[in-house]
Amino acid sequence: MYKIHCLNNIAQIGLDNLTDQYELTDDFNEAEGVLVRSAQMHEMEFPKSLAAIARAGAGVNNIPLDKCAEQGIVVFNTPGANANGVKEAVLAGLFLSSRDYFGGANWVQAEEKEDPDVAKVVEKKKKAFAGCEIKGKKLGVIGLGAIGVLVANDAVKLGMKVYGCDPYLSLERAWQISHNVNLVRSNEEIFRECDYITIHVPAMPSTKGMIGKDQIAMMKDGVVVLNFARDTLVDDDAMAEALASGKVKKYVTDFPNPKSVAMENCIAIPHLGASTEESEENCAEMAVKELREYLESGNILNSVNYPNCNAGVSVTGARIAVLHRNVPNVISGLTSVFGSLGINIEHMNNTSKGDYAYSLFDYVPSENVSAEQIKEKMEPLENIIRVRVIGA
């Protein structure tokens, strides 16, 4: 029986994917798997039982990835599960930044809702809230992952001239992107060319403040910048100055903070990008499936701190999973354990990612040697982080 703890409310449709091999527990300290959305985990102490954390969403800045890796806890996210919800939010941002719907609606509510001649007054004053159409305008999409590709393709359908940039464009996304999207080599081309710019990259040290004073200086006067990715990607001080001067016409952000909410011409949305029933359900289902795959079969799909590894179902019914450092001689040490016990390895799979690696061994069971004996011999080896028995 696997014990699963939920740190946040997880959509029931996802939890329904847990079989009778699983039990939901309120006790974090006995959990083998954790499902989480936005709960902060950086200050938490993890129990030795904890093998995996699945984030029902794409961002994992609320989870201490390095700490988890060092303790042999595999962290998953759910890339693409909420992509449509975020895409629709970006499209809404495009429309809201082009025509002053907010200003107009607020004016009607505040000034004219008691006026019996409101229709006549509106016709006289609506010019103050006029804007432009997005058809024919240039949109720059920085980052062509699951969300960026959807935004680019739909913007093409809306009649926009779309430019996309992603030096790490995957083959899968390349096949999905419209042939009408102009792929450019650098963000600078987007900064100089586009009327609207939307960013869809992960939050990392290398992307912090990627839209700053120097980048804004390259942009067209009156540009609109949209940020539905991560708060830290935009330098708030530089953006506030650009909005005040009119260099940037509108800044649309899904991440309000004390600086952005005080900015002139900033449309701050309360982190609604993936806040749809469909997105939450998709993320929950995907997160549960990733946990199950890892706990039951040892396969790693969509990990952010360990390499992915999919060896399917064990060919022998007996599998050992090893999380270890990505250094020489670890594999030879592990295989020697099987040899010393007279155990034949039927199939082996090894993958690596940065400082960490993962190995799966399907072996022929022996009546004389238990899986726990194999595990006990592997655990003391140098550079071994964690050993798990999958089946027996």
Helices and strands as residue ranges (DSSP letters): E 2-6, H 12-15, E 22-24, G 28-30, E 33-36, E 52-55, H 65-70, E 74-76, H 83-98, H 101-107, I 108-112, H 118-125, G 126-129, E 138-142, H 146-157, E 161-165, H 171-176, E 182-183, H 187-193, E 196-199, H 213-218, E 223-227, G 231-233, H 236-245, E 248-253, G 260-262, E 266-268, H 277-297, E 318-325, H 330-340, E 345-353, E 356-363, H 371-378, E 384-391
